[in-house]
């Protein structure tokens, strides 16, 4: 290639992080309710706290935009690499000869969007747990893996109503489904899914402790949820 891959990767990762750092939960809750998520509920900017503090509309918008942040980051990465490669990326894609490095750059950019969501530069590195953004990232790798993980989430949540438990189960299921669906278009895909599962689980450490102590709050979609300042965000 005529361009420095390391520099391009660095640009894409920084861009992904900055896109991921956009605190949509904070923005939508502030817009519709005038409430500051950093001072309400769990003090997080994720979907769960948006639902608890702001209600359904801000929460739904937060979920949608947090899901699509990694996808936007991946599109930006594609655009950057394609521009620098003078359009050769699109030609390779149409010819079915897209080099793995381009796909890796896109997925890693999406991963950094997840990291940006959890540690947003705009809010002093205090964000959510990145579950929604992780789903968006997994969908880039393989949509069937994302959908299968969501099925696990729905089953666990509908039985126990713990967002954290459902999220952890879904995260752990992603690498397993990668083997089931035989993801092979990108050699590092399983490693990335293992990283996302481990990263997301670590982000839920406090929730795990509360689950063990049986004092984790339950979340209900069709009735009012309690606001608990001690509970961490789940997304």
VEXTI-737122 format. One record per residue (C-alpha): x, z, y; residue in three letters. Coordinates in steps of 0.5 Angstrom, whole numbers. Layout:
REM VEXTI-737122
SITE    xx    zz    yy resn
SITE     X     Z     Y  ALA
...
END
This chain:
REM VEXTI-737122
SITE    xx    zz    yy resn
SITE     0     0     0  UNK
SITE     2    -1     7  UNK
SITE     0     5    10  UNK
SITE     2    13     8  UNK
SITE    -2    15     3  UNK
SITE    -1    23     5  UNK
SITE    -2    22    12  UNK
SITE    -9    18    10  UNK
SITE   -11    24     6  UNK
SITE    -9    29    11  UNK
SITE   -13    26    16  UNK
SITE   -19    25    11  UNK
SITE   -19    32     9  UNK
SITE   -19    35    16  UNK
SITE   -24    31    18  UNK
SITE   -28    33    12  UNK
SITE   -27    40    13  UNK
SITE   -29    39    21  UNK
SITE   -36    36    18  UNK
SITE   -37    42    13  UNK
SITE   -36    47    19  UNK
SITE   -42    44    22  UNK
SITE   -47    51    22  UNK
SITE   -53    47    21  UNK
SITE   -57    54    18  UNK
SITE   -54    57    25  UNK
SITE   -57    51    29  UNK
SITE   -63    50    26  UNK
SITE   -65    58    26  UNK
SITE   -63    58    33  UNK
SITE   -67    52    35  UNK
SITE   -74    54    32  UNK
SITE   -73    62    32  UNK
SITE   -68    63    37  UNK
SITE   -65    68    32  UNK
SITE   -58    69    31  UNK
SITE   -56    68    24  UNK
SITE   -50    72    25  UNK
SITE   -54    78    27  UNK
SITE   -59    78    22  UNK
SITE   -60    79    15  UNK
SITE   -54    78    11  UNK
SITE   -50    75    17  UNK
SITE   -49    68    14  UNK
SITE   -51    61    16  UNK
SITE   -53    59     9  UNK
SITE   -60    57     6  UNK
SITE   -62    63     3  UNK
SITE   -61    67    10  UNK
SITE   -64    62    14  UNK
SITE   -70    62     9  UNK
SITE   -70    70    10  UNK
SITE   -69    70    17  UNK
SITE   -72    63    20  UNK
SITE   -77    61    15  UNK
SITE   -79    55    11  UNK
SITE   -77    50    16  UNK
SITE   -70    52    18  UNK
SITE   -69    53    11  UNK
SITE   -71    46     9  UNK
SITE   -67    43    14  UNK
SITE   -61    47    13  UNK
SITE   -61    45     5  UNK
SITE   -62    38     7  UNK
SITE   -56    38    12  UNK
SITE   -52    42     8  UNK
SITE   -53    38     2  UNK
SITE   -51    31     6  UNK
SITE   -45    34     9  UNK
SITE   -40    32     3  UNK
SITE   -43    26     3  UNK
SITE   -42    24    10  UNK
SITE   -35    27     9  UNK
SITE   -34    22     3  UNK
SITE   -37    16     7  UNK
SITE   -32    18    13  UNK
SITE   -26    18     8  UNK
SITE   -28    11     5  UNK
SITE   -29     8    12  UNK
SITE   -22    11    14  UNK
SITE   -19     8     8  UNK
SITE   -22     2     8  UNK
SITE   -20     1    16  UNK
SITE   -13     2    15  UNK
SITE   -13    -2     8  UNK
SITE   -16    -8    13  UNK
SITE   -22    -9     9  UNK
SITE   -19    -9     2  UNK
SITE   -22    -3    -1  UNK
SITE   -29    -6     0  UNK
SITE   -26   -13    -4  UNK
SITE   -23    -8    -9  UNK
SITE   -30    -5   -10  UNK
SITE   -34   -11   -11  UNK
SITE   -29   -14   -16  UNK
SITE   -29    -7   -20  UNK
SITE   -22    -6   -19  UNK
SITE   -22     0   -14  UNK
SITE   -16     4   -15  UNK
SITE   -17    11   -17  UNK
SITE   -13    14   -11  UNK
SITE   -19    12    -6  UNK
SITE   -24    15   -10  UNK
SITE   -20    22   -11  UNK
SITE   -19    22    -3  UNK
SITE   -27    21    -2  UNK
SITE   -28    27    -7  UNK
SITE   -23    31    -4  UNK
SITE   -25    30     3  UNK
SITE   -32    32     0  UNK
SITE   -29    39    -3  UNK
SITE   -26    40     4  UNK
SITE   -33    40     7  UNK
SITE   -35    45     2  UNK
SITE   -29    49     4  UNK
SITE   -31    48    11  UNK
SITE   -38    50    10  UNK
SITE   -36    57     7  UNK
SITE   -30    58    13  UNK
SITE   -33    54    19  UNK
SITE   -28    54    25  UNK
SITE   -34    54    30  UNK
SITE   -36    61    27  UNK
SITE   -29    64    26  UNK
SITE   -29    62    19  UNK
SITE   -35    66    17  UNK
SITE   -40    61    14  UNK
SITE   -44    61     7  UNK
SITE   -42    60     0  UNK
SITE   -43    53     0  UNK
SITE   -47    52    -6  UNK
SITE   -52    47    -3  UNK
SITE   -45    43    -1  UNK
SITE   -42    43    -8  UNK
SITE   -49    40   -10  UNK
SITE   -48    34    -5  UNK
SITE   -40    34    -8  UNK
SITE   -42    34   -15  UNK
SITE   -47    28   -14  UNK
SITE   -42    24   -11  UNK
SITE   -38    25   -18  UNK
SITE   -44    24   -22  UNK
SITE   -51    24   -20  UNK
SITE   -53    26   -27  UNK
SITE   -49    32   -27  UNK
SITE   -52    35   -20  UNK
SITE   -59    34   -23  UNK
SITE   -57    37   -29  UNK
SITE   -54    43   -26  UNK
SITE   -60    43   -21  UNK
SITE   -65    44   -27  UNK
SITE   -61    50   -30  UNK
SITE   -61    53   -23  UNK
SITE   -69    52   -23  UNK
SITE   -70    55   -30  UNK
SITE   -66    61   -28  UNK
SITE   -69    62   -21  UNK
SITE   -76    61   -24  UNK
SITE   -75    67   -29  UNK
SITE   -71    72   -25  UNK
SITE   -71    70   -18  UNK
SITE   -64    71   -16  UNK
SITE   -61    66   -12  UNK
SITE   -54    68   -13  UNK
SITE   -55    68   -21  UNK
SITE   -58    62   -21  UNK
SITE   -53    59   -17  UNK
SITE   -47    62   -21  UNK
SITE   -50    59   -27  UNK
SITE   -51    52   -24  UNK
SITE   -44    52   -22  UNK
SITE   -41    54   -29  UNK
SITE   -45    49   -32  UNK
SITE   -42    43   -28  UNK
SITE   -36    42   -32  UNK
SITE   -40    43   -38  UNK
SITE   -44    37   -36  UNK
SITE   -38    33   -34  UNK
SITE   -36    33   -42  UNK
SITE   -43    32   -44  UNK
SITE   -44    26   -39  UNK
SITE   -36    24   -41  UNK
SITE   -34    23   -34  UNK
SITE   -28    18   -34  UNK
SITE   -28    14   -27  UNK
SITE   -24    19   -24  UNK
SITE   -18    23   -28  UNK
SITE   -19    29   -24  UNK
SITE   -26    30   -24  UNK
SITE   -27    35   -29  UNK
SITE   -21    39   -25  UNK
SITE   -25    38   -19  UNK
SITE   -31    41   -22  UNK
SITE   -27    47   -25  UNK
SITE   -25    48   -18  UNK
SITE   -31    48   -15  UNK
SITE   -34    53   -20  UNK
SITE   -29    58   -20  UNK
SITE   -29    57   -12  UNK
SITE   -36    58   -12  UNK
SITE   -36    64   -17  UNK
SITE   -31    68   -13  UNK
SITE   -35    67    -6  UNK
SITE   -41    70   -10  UNK
SITE   -37    77   -12  UNK
SITE   -41    81    -8  UNK
SITE   -47    78   -11  UNK
SITE   -44    79   -18  UNK
SITE   -43    87   -16  UNK
SITE   -50    88   -14  UNK
SITE   -53    84   -20  UNK
SITE   -49    89   -25  UNK
SITE   -52    95   -21  UNK
SITE   -59    92   -21  UNK
SITE   -59    92   -13  UNK
SITE   -59    85   -12  UNK
SITE   -65    82    -7  UNK
SITE   -70    77   -11  UNK
SITE   -72    71    -7  UNK
SITE   -79    68    -7  UNK
SITE   -81    61    -5  UNK
SITE   -88    63    -4  UNK
SITE   -89    69     0  UNK
SITE   -85    73     5  UNK
SITE   -78    76     3  UNK
SITE   -75    82     6  UNK
SITE   -69    82    10  UNK
SITE   -63    86     8  UNK
SITE   -57    87    12  UNK
SITE   -53    89     6  UNK
SITE   -54    82     2  UNK
SITE   -49    77     2  UNK
SITE   -51    69     3  UNK
SITE   -52    65    -3  UNK
SITE   -51    58     0  UNK
END
